[in-house]
Amino acid sequence: MRKTAKIAISLPEEVLAAVERERMGRGESRSQFFRRAAEALLRRQREQEMADVYLRAYQRLPETEEEVEAARRAASNILAEEPWE
């Protein structure tokens, strides 16, 4: 079983009201709602960081014209084998 920690947070009343409507509509506890929200935010941040790393690496070393042409040929060969009915 994973350890959990209890925390207290302060929210503007209108944010809390929106959270309450959303979580009740989903049938979740406040803990479940905030855990899900925090996990989603952290996942999006990790994905954005990975995309940024990829983009910087691509900008440093983009594909060559030969690589682009090889990819085009491979895609054409693959698509030529597809039944286009």
C-alpha positions in Angstrom: 0.0 0.0 0.0 1.3 3.4 -1.0 1.9 6.0 1.7 -0.3 9.1 1.6 -0.1 12.4 3.2 -2.9 14.7 4.3 -2.6 18.4 3.3 -4.7 21.5 3.6 -5.2 23.9 0.7 -6.9 27.2 0.3 -9.1 27.9 -2.7 -11.2 30.8 -3.8 -14.9 30.0 -3.0 -15.9 29.9 -6.7 -13.1 27.4 -7.5 -14.2 25.2 -4.6 -17.8 25.4 -5.8 -16.8 24.3 -9.3 -14.6 21.5 -7.9 -17.6 20.3 -5.7 -19.9 20.3 -8.7 -17.4 18.4 -10.8 -16.4 15.8 -8.3 -20.0 15.1 -7.1 -21.0 14.7 -10.8 -18.3 12.1 -11.1 -19.0 10.5 -7.8 -15.5 11.0 -6.4 -14.2 12.2 -3.1 -12.2 15.5 -2.9 -9.0 13.4 -2.4 -9.7 11.5 -5.6 -10.5 14.7 -7.5 -7.3 16.5 -6.5 -5.2 13.4 -6.9 -6.5 13.0 -10.4 -6.0 16.7 -11.2 -2.4 16.7 -9.8 -1.5 13.6 -11.7 -2.9 15.0 -15.0 -1.0 18.3 -14.5 2.2 16.5 -13.7 1.8 14.1 -16.7 1.1 17.1 -19.1 4.2 18.9 -17.8 6.4 15.8 -18.3 5.0 15.3 -21.8 5.7 19.0 -22.6 9.2 18.7 -21.2 9.8 15.6 -23.4 8.5 17.4 -26.5 10.7 20.4 -25.7 13.8 18.1 -25.4 12.8 16.4 -28.7 12.3 19.7 -30.5 15.7 21.1 -29.3 17.5 17.9 -30.4 15.7 18.0 -33.8 16.7 21.6 -34.3 20.3 20.7 -33.5 20.3 17.8 -35.9 17.4 17.8 -38.4 17.1 15.0 -41.0 19.0 15.2 -44.2 17.4 15.4 -47.6 18.5 11.8 -48.2 16.7 10.7 -45.1 13.5 12.6 -46.1 13.6 10.9 -49.5 14.1 7.5 -48.0 11.1 8.0 -45.8 9.1 9.2 -48.7 10.0 6.1 -50.7 9.2 3.8 -47.8 5.9 5.4 -47.2 5.0 5.2 -51.0 5.9 1.5 -51.0 3.8 0.8 -47.9 0.8 2.8 -49.2 1.0 1.1 -52.6 0.3 -2.2 -50.8 -2.8 -1.0 -49.1 -6.2 -1.9 -50.6 -7.8 1.5 -51.5 -11.4 0.4 -51.9 
